[in-house]
Amino acid sequence: MDRIDLESGFSIHDYRAKLKLLNDSGATRTLENRRELRCPACNRAFDRLFVSERETATFETAPDRPFCLARTDEKLLLLTH
């Protein structure tokens, strides 16, 4: 099982065979984990990944399950488990 590596930042293209794009608004993306990728924060498999290039993000409803946050210099990642 692979783990998302943030050492050099994060690029969706590095994981495109393992993630399915569900939504893309330009500055934010929501993806589904199709291949049991592990979370960069807790090292467990995650269900969904939200990636934002914005400085802030607002969610209408909080995730109803555990989640982790990770960030690079350019992106914020929210991973739900």
FENZI-V333464 format. One record per residue. N is the residue number from 1. RES is the residue in one small letter. PHI is phi in radians with two decimals (999 if undefined). Layout:
n:N res:RES phi:PHI
n:N res:RES phi:PHI
This chain:
n:1 res:m phi:999
n:2 res:d phi:-1.51
n:3 res:r phi:-2.01
n:4 res:i phi:-1.17
n:5 res:d phi:-1.79
n:6 res:l phi:-1.84
n:7 res:e phi:-0.99
n:8 res:s phi:-1.92
n:9 res:g phi:1.64
n:10 res:f phi:-2.39
n:11 res:s phi:-2.25
n:12 res:i phi:-1.01
n:13 res:h phi:-1.07
n:14 res:d phi:-1.19
n:15 res:y phi:-2.16
n:16 res:r phi:-1.04
n:17 res:a phi:-1.35
n:18 res:k phi:-1.94
n:19 res:l phi:-2.10
n:20 res:k phi:-1.88
n:21 res:l phi:-1.24
n:22 res:l phi:-1.79
n:23 res:n phi:-2.70
n:24 res:d phi:-2.46
n:25 res:s phi:-1.83
n:26 res:g phi:1.76
n:27 res:a phi:-1.64
n:28 res:t phi:-2.33
n:29 res:r phi:-2.48
n:30 res:t phi:-2.09
n:31 res:l phi:-2.30
n:32 res:e phi:-1.82
n:33 res:n phi:-1.40
n:34 res:r phi:-1.71
n:35 res:r phi:-2.27
n:36 res:e phi:1.06
n:37 res:l phi:-1.02
n:38 res:r phi:-1.72
n:39 res:c phi:-1.22
n:40 res:p phi:-1.25
n:41 res:a phi:-1.55
n:42 res:c phi:-2.01
n:43 res:n phi:1.23
n:44 res:r phi:-1.77
n:45 res:a phi:-1.10
n:46 res:f phi:-2.13
n:47 res:d phi:-1.62
n:48 res:r phi:-2.22
n:49 res:l phi:-2.27
n:50 res:f phi:-1.90
n:51 res:v phi:-2.11
n:52 res:s phi:-2.25
n:53 res:e phi:-1.74
n:54 res:r phi:-1.39
n:55 res:e phi:-1.29
n:56 res:t phi:-2.32
n:57 res:a phi:-2.52
n:58 res:t phi:-2.13
n:59 res:f phi:-2.09
n:60 res:e phi:-1.09
n:61 res:t phi:-2.32
n:62 res:a phi:-1.28
n:63 res:p phi:-1.01
n:64 res:d phi:-1.61
n:65 res:r phi:-2.58
n:66 res:p phi:-1.00
n:67 res:f phi:-2.50
n:68 res:c phi:-2.18
n:69 res:l phi:-2.06
n:70 res:a phi:-2.52
n:71 res:r phi:-2.49
n:72 res:t phi:-2.02
n:73 res:d phi:-1.10
n:74 res:e phi:-1.98
n:75 res:k phi:-2.37
n:76 res:l phi:-1.92
n:77 res:l phi:-2.07
n:78 res:l phi:-2.06
n:79 res:l phi:-2.06
n:80 res:t phi:-1.75
n:81 res:h phi:-1.99
